[in-house]
């Protein structure tokens, strides 16, 4: 465990040092995040200004969903997307051979090798919106709300990672999967608003086929005091299944990997 933690420290320190050479990019990323969040909240306001409630969610509760979505978008941009795109590059260029020869789990190495600080503004803005919306509610969330809420947020990150890595693994067979990042972005976009705002068929699809509901709406339910033990158990089960599936599928795919030297 110590070796893996040291590896993360070395990887991330090097990544941040390299990225911070372009500080102006970070300022632009922050400005872009603020403008995107403002646009999302404005669109949400257009629905609520006439008294309409999306899926039965009051304004402040819907803001929590937007905050959770923004947080996950930041997590994906910071920790997942930079590594996800490099999986395909390693396969296409033949450098995956060198990864497999390292005395460390290949999926771990490929998942944490680099980070991009450009997503950090979204993480902070998302958490800020969640805190603001929670504090302005009539009933403040208690510790029994916050603990399961934090757990469901962790489960949501695991789901997002696992689904992304499953898609990246297909590059073992199809090396021209350039649109994987866009596919994952589109997946997360559907969770920008409460899942109950969609038609019934979409609700079923985004709950039991693509678990978007468990990523944004379920954590928001616990933050706003509406969560149930069933949803918490369901989120834990989905996260565990997807994580195990991503690991198993990667190991299965490596059987079909043709190295650059063969």
C-alpha positions, 0 to 999 in steps of 0.5 A, spaced: 500 500 500 505 504 501 508 503 494 502 505 491 501 511 495 508 513 494 507 512 486 501 517 486 505 522 490 510 522 485 505 521 479 501 527 481 507 532 483 510 531 476 503 532 473 502 538 477 509 541 476 508 540 468 501 543 468 503 549 472 508 552 467 501 554 464 498 558 469 494 562 464 490 556 462 488 555 469 485 562 470 481 561 463 479 554 465 476 557 472 473 563 468 470 557 463 467 553 469 464 559 472 461 561 466 458 554 464 455 553 471 452 560 471 449 558 464 446 552 467 443 555 473 440 560 468 437 555 464 434 552 471 432 558 473 428 559 466 424 553 468 423 555 475 421 562 474 414 560 473 413 556 479 414 549 475 418 544 478 423 539 475 420 532 477 417 535 483 424 538 485 424 545 489 429 550 486 434 549 492 434 541 491 435 542 484 441 546 485 444 541 489 443 536 483 447 541 479 452 542 484 453 534 484 453 534 477 458 540 476 463 536 482 463 530 478 464 533 471 470 536 475 473 529 478 472 527 471 476 532 468 481 532 473 483 525 474 479 521 469 479 524 462 487 525 462 488 518 463 483 515 459 485 518 453 492 515 454 490 508 454 488 509 447 495 512 446 499 507 449 495 501 445 496 505 438 503 507 439 505 500 442 508 503 449 503 499 453 508 494 453 512 498 458 506 499 462 505 491 463 512 490 464 512 495 470 512 492 477 505 495 479 498 493 477 497 496 470 490 498 471 492 502 477 498 505 473 494 507 467 488 510 472 493 515 476 499 516 472 497 523 471 492 529 473 489 535 470 488 541 475 484 544 470 478 541 472 479 543 480 475 549 479 469 545 477 470 541 483 470 547 488 464 550 484 460 544 485 461 543 492 460 550 493 453 550 490 451 544 494 453 547 500 449 554 498 443 550 496 443 546 503 444 551 507 439 555 504 434 550 505 428 550 511 431 544 514 439 543 514 442 536 513 444 533 519 450 528 520 445 522 518 444 525 512 451 527 510 454 521 512 450 517 506 451 523 502 458 523 502 458 515 501 454 516 495 458 521 492 464 516 493 460 511 489 458 516 484 466 517 482 467 510 482 461 509 477 464 514 473 471 511 473 469 504 472 464 506 466 470 510 463 475 505 464 470 499 461 470 504 454 477 505 454 479 498 455 475 497 448 481 500 445 485 493 445 481 491 439 479 498 436 485 503 437 481 509 434 476 510 439 477 518 439 470 519 442 470 515 448 471 522 452 465 525 449 461 519 450 463 519 457 461 527 457 454 525 454 453 520 459 454 525 465 450 531 462 444 527 462 445 527 470 445 535 470 438 535 472 433 531 477 432 524 473 425 524 475 424 530 470 425 525 464 420 521 461 418 514 465 422 510 459 428 515 460 428 514 468 428 507 467 434 507 462 438 512 466 437 508 472 438 500 471 442 501 464 446 507 465 446 508 472 446 516 471 441 517 477 445 514 482 451 519 480 447 525 481 440 524 483 441 519 489 447 523 492 442 529 492 437 526 495 441 524 501 444 531 501 436 534 501 434 529 506 430 525 502 435 518 501 433 511 503 437 505 505 434 502 499 438 507 494 444 507 499 444 500 498 443 500 490 448 505 489 453 501 493 452 495 489 452 498 482 459 501 484 462 495 486 459 491 480 462 496 475 468 496 479 469 489 479 467 488 472 472 494 469 478 490 473 475 483 470 474 486 463 481 489 463 484 483 465 480 479 459 482 484 454 489 483 455 489 476 453 488 479 446 493 485 446 498 484 441 505 487 443 509 492 439 514 487 439 510 481 437 
